[in-house]
Amino acid sequence: MSSPPNPWFSWSYVENNVDSLLAALQEHILLTVAAVLIAAAVGIPLAVLAYRVPWLATPTLAATATLYTIPSLALFAFLAPFTGLSVRTVLIGLVLYALILILRNTLTGFQQVPSEVQEVARGMGYSKMGMLRRIELPIALPSIMTGLRIATVSTVALVTVGEIVGIGGLGNLILLGFRTNFYRAQIMTASLLTVALALVLDLLLIFVGWLLMPWARKRRTA
Protein backbone atom coordinates (compact mmCIF):
# COMPACT_ATOMS: atom_id res chain seq x y z
CA MET A 1 0.00 0.00 0.00
CA SER A 2 1.52 3.32 -1.08
CA SER A 3 1.89 6.15 1.41
CA PRO A 4 -0.30 9.25 0.96
CA PRO A 5 1.26 12.17 -0.95
CA ASN A 6 3.37 14.48 1.19
CA PRO A 7 4.53 17.37 -1.03
CA TRP A 8 6.91 20.05 0.19
CA PHE A 9 4.39 22.74 -0.66
CA SER A 10 0.62 22.65 -0.99
CA TRP A 11 -1.75 25.54 -1.71
CA SER A 12 -4.58 23.50 -0.24
CA TYR A 13 -2.71 23.41 3.10
CA VAL A 14 -2.33 27.20 2.99
CA GLU A 15 -6.00 27.74 2.12
CA ASN A 16 -7.20 25.37 4.84
CA ASN A 17 -4.94 26.80 7.55
CA VAL A 18 -4.99 30.55 6.91
CA ASP A 19 -6.16 31.35 10.44
CA SER A 20 -3.46 29.31 12.20
CA LEU A 21 -0.76 30.66 9.86
CA LEU A 22 -1.81 34.27 10.46
CA ALA A 23 -2.00 33.73 14.22
CA ALA A 24 1.49 32.24 14.29
CA LEU A 25 2.82 35.02 12.04
CA GLN A 26 1.28 37.68 14.29
CA GLU A 27 2.85 36.13 17.38
CA HIS A 28 6.20 35.95 15.57
CA ILE A 29 6.03 39.63 14.59
CA LEU A 30 4.99 40.81 18.05
CA LEU A 31 7.79 38.88 19.77
CA THR A 32 10.40 40.11 17.28
CA VAL A 33 9.37 43.77 17.40
CA ALA A 34 9.02 43.82 21.19
CA ALA A 35 12.41 42.16 21.73
CA VAL A 36 14.26 44.49 19.35
CA LEU A 37 12.59 47.63 20.73
CA ILE A 38 13.40 46.69 24.33
CA ALA A 39 16.98 45.73 23.39
CA ALA A 40 17.40 49.05 21.57
CA ALA A 41 15.94 51.01 24.49
CA VAL A 42 18.53 49.40 26.78
CA GLY A 43 21.45 48.90 24.41
CA ILE A 44 21.69 52.34 22.79
CA PRO A 45 21.80 54.33 26.08
CA LEU A 46 24.20 51.74 27.50
CA ALA A 47 26.46 52.22 24.48
CA VAL A 48 26.36 55.99 24.95
CA LEU A 49 27.34 55.53 28.60
CA ALA A 50 30.20 53.20 27.65
CA TYR A 51 31.31 55.74 25.05
CA ARG A 52 31.30 58.59 27.56
CA VAL A 53 33.01 56.47 30.24
CA PRO A 54 35.59 54.46 28.22
CA TRP A 55 36.58 52.08 31.03
CA LEU A 56 33.02 50.71 30.98
CA ALA A 57 33.24 49.62 27.34
CA THR A 58 35.29 46.44 27.82
CA PRO A 59 33.36 44.94 30.80
CA THR A 60 30.01 45.88 29.24
CA LEU A 61 30.84 44.20 25.94
CA ALA A 62 32.35 41.20 27.73
CA ALA A 63 29.25 40.69 29.88
CA THR A 64 26.82 40.90 26.98
CA ALA A 65 29.04 38.72 24.78
CA THR A 66 29.08 36.07 27.51
CA LEU A 67 25.29 36.07 27.56
CA TYR A 68 25.28 35.64 23.76
CA THR A 69 27.32 32.43 24.01
CA ILE A 70 24.68 30.70 26.15
CA PRO A 71 22.67 28.29 23.97
CA SER A 72 19.11 29.52 23.51
CA LEU A 73 17.53 26.26 24.67
CA ALA A 74 19.64 26.32 27.83
CA LEU A 75 18.75 29.94 28.50
CA PHE A 76 15.02 29.34 28.13
CA ALA A 77 15.27 26.27 30.35
CA PHE A 78 17.11 28.33 32.98
CA LEU A 79 14.55 31.15 32.89
CA ALA A 80 11.46 28.93 32.93
CA PRO A 81 11.54 28.09 36.67
CA PHE A 82 11.56 31.82 37.49
CA THR A 83 9.23 33.22 34.81
CA GLY A 84 7.14 30.15 34.06
CA LEU A 85 6.24 28.84 30.62
CA SER A 86 5.15 32.27 29.46
CA VAL A 87 5.86 34.92 26.87
CA ARG A 88 8.17 36.62 29.39
CA THR A 89 10.55 33.67 29.24
CA VAL A 90 10.92 33.93 25.48
CA LEU A 91 11.02 37.73 25.47
CA ILE A 92 13.79 37.97 28.07
CA GLY A 93 15.92 35.52 26.10
CA LEU A 94 15.35 37.34 22.82
CA VAL A 95 16.17 40.71 24.38
CA LEU A 96 19.44 39.42 25.81
CA TYR A 97 20.53 38.02 22.44
CA ALA A 98 19.58 41.20 20.53
CA LEU A 99 21.23 43.42 23.13
CA ILE A 100 24.82 42.49 22.30
CA LEU A 101 24.32 43.11 18.58
CA ILE A 102 22.79 46.53 19.10
CA LEU A 103 25.20 47.52 21.84
CA ARG A 104 28.32 46.50 19.92
CA ASN A 105 27.32 48.24 16.68
CA THR A 106 26.16 51.39 18.46
CA LEU A 107 29.39 51.67 20.45
CA THR A 108 31.43 51.08 17.29
CA GLY A 109 29.52 53.85 15.55
CA PHE A 110 30.25 56.36 18.30
CA GLN A 111 33.90 55.34 18.44
CA GLN A 112 34.20 56.16 14.74
CA VAL A 113 33.47 59.85 15.33
CA PRO A 114 36.69 61.66 14.35
CA SER A 115 38.42 63.37 17.25
CA GLU A 116 39.01 66.49 15.15
CA VAL A 117 35.27 66.82 14.59
CA GLN A 118 34.73 66.65 18.34
CA GLU A 119 37.36 69.34 18.90
CA VAL A 120 35.73 71.66 16.37
CA ALA A 121 32.32 71.10 17.98
CA ARG A 122 33.70 71.92 21.42
CA GLY A 123 35.34 75.03 20.01
CA MET A 124 31.95 76.10 18.63
CA GLY A 125 30.47 75.85 22.12
CA TYR A 126 28.52 72.60 21.84
CA SER A 127 27.52 71.00 25.13
CA LYS A 128 27.90 67.25 25.57
CA MET A 129 24.20 66.75 24.89
CA GLY A 130 24.28 69.10 21.93
CA MET A 131 27.32 67.34 20.47
CA LEU A 132 25.64 63.95 20.99
CA ARG A 133 22.47 65.04 19.24
CA ARG A 134 23.94 67.17 16.45
CA ILE A 135 27.32 65.55 15.74
CA GLU A 136 27.95 62.13 17.24
CA LEU A 137 24.55 60.50 16.78
CA PRO A 138 24.27 61.36 13.05
CA ILE A 139 27.77 59.97 12.44
CA ALA A 140 27.02 56.81 14.43
CA LEU A 141 23.55 56.31 12.91
CA PRO A 142 24.59 54.06 9.98
CA SER A 143 26.30 51.67 12.40
CA ILE A 144 23.30 51.79 14.76
CA MET A 145 20.93 50.92 11.91
CA THR A 146 23.19 48.05 10.89
CA GLY A 147 23.03 46.70 14.44
CA LEU A 148 19.23 46.99 14.46
CA ARG A 149 18.99 45.15 11.14
CA ILE A 150 21.27 42.30 12.26
CA ALA A 151 19.46 42.04 15.61
CA THR A 152 16.05 41.97 13.91
CA VAL A 153 16.93 39.24 11.41
CA SER A 154 18.63 37.22 14.15
CA THR A 155 15.60 37.60 16.42
CA VAL A 156 13.22 36.41 13.70
CA ALA A 157 15.22 33.19 13.56
CA LEU A 158 15.51 32.83 17.34
CA VAL A 159 11.79 33.28 17.97
CA THR A 160 11.25 29.80 16.54
CA VAL A 161 13.27 28.35 19.44
CA GLY A 162 10.61 29.70 21.80
CA GLU A 163 8.62 26.61 20.88
CA ILE A 164 10.38 24.94 23.83
CA VAL A 165 7.96 26.80 26.11
CA GLY A 166 5.08 26.74 23.63
CA ILE A 167 5.52 30.33 22.43
CA GLY A 168 7.49 30.31 19.22
CA GLY A 169 5.28 31.83 16.55
CA LEU A 170 5.95 30.06 13.28
CA GLY A 171 8.38 27.78 15.10
CA ASN A 172 5.40 26.06 16.72
CA LEU A 173 4.10 25.08 13.27
CA ILE A 174 7.54 23.93 12.11
CA LEU A 175 8.01 21.64 15.11
CA LEU A 176 4.41 20.42 14.90
CA GLY A 177 5.06 19.50 11.28
CA PHE A 178 8.04 17.39 12.30
CA ARG A 179 5.97 15.66 14.97
CA THR A 180 3.02 15.03 12.64
CA ASN A 181 4.57 12.37 10.44
CA PHE A 182 6.99 14.92 8.96
CA TYR A 183 4.25 17.05 7.39
CA ARG A 184 6.32 18.74 4.67
CA ALA A 185 3.75 21.31 3.55
CA GLN A 186 3.41 22.71 7.07
CA ILE A 187 7.18 22.75 7.66
CA MET A 188 7.92 24.47 4.34
CA THR A 189 5.11 27.02 4.58
CA ALA A 190 6.10 28.11 8.09
CA SER A 191 9.78 28.21 7.10
CA LEU A 192 9.08 30.34 4.02
CA LEU A 193 6.99 32.73 6.10
CA THR A 194 9.87 33.05 8.59
CA VAL A 195 12.34 33.88 5.82
CA ALA A 196 9.88 36.31 4.22
CA LEU A 197 9.28 38.05 7.56
CA ALA A 198 13.02 38.51 8.10
CA LEU A 199 13.38 39.95 4.59
CA VAL A 200 10.42 42.33 4.96
CA LEU A 201 11.59 43.66 8.34
CA ASP A 202 15.12 44.11 7.02
CA LEU A 203 13.84 46.08 4.01
CA LEU A 204 11.65 48.15 6.33
CA LEU A 205 14.67 49.08 8.45
CA ILE A 206 16.63 49.98 5.32
CA PHE A 207 13.78 52.33 4.40
CA VAL A 208 13.74 53.81 7.92
CA GLY A 209 17.49 54.42 7.66
CA TRP A 210 16.95 56.08 4.30
CA LEU A 211 14.42 58.43 5.90
CA LEU A 212 16.61 59.18 8.94
CA MET A 213 19.77 59.92 6.93
CA PRO A 214 18.89 62.43 4.18
CA TRP A 215 22.54 63.52 4.03
CA ALA A 216 23.48 60.05 2.83
CA ARG A 217 20.94 60.31 -0.02
CA LYS A 218 22.35 63.67 -1.08
CA ARG A 219 25.92 62.29 -1.02
CA ARG A 220 24.94 59.38 -3.27
CA THR A 221 23.16 61.72 -5.67
CA ALA A 222 26.19 63.99 -5.83
Buried (B, 14 or more C-beta within 10 A) or exposed (E): EEEEEEEEEBEEBBEEBEEBBEBBBEBBBBBBEBBBEBBBEBBBEBBBEBBEEEEBBEEBBEEBEEBBEBEBEEBBEEBBEEBEBBBBBBBBBBBBBBBBBBBBBBBBBBBEBEEEEBEEBEEEEBEEEEBBEEBBBBBBBBBBBBBBBBBBBBBBBBBBBBBBBEBBBBBBBBBBBEEEEEBBBBBBBBBEBBEEBBEEBBEEBEEEBEEBBEEBEEEEEE
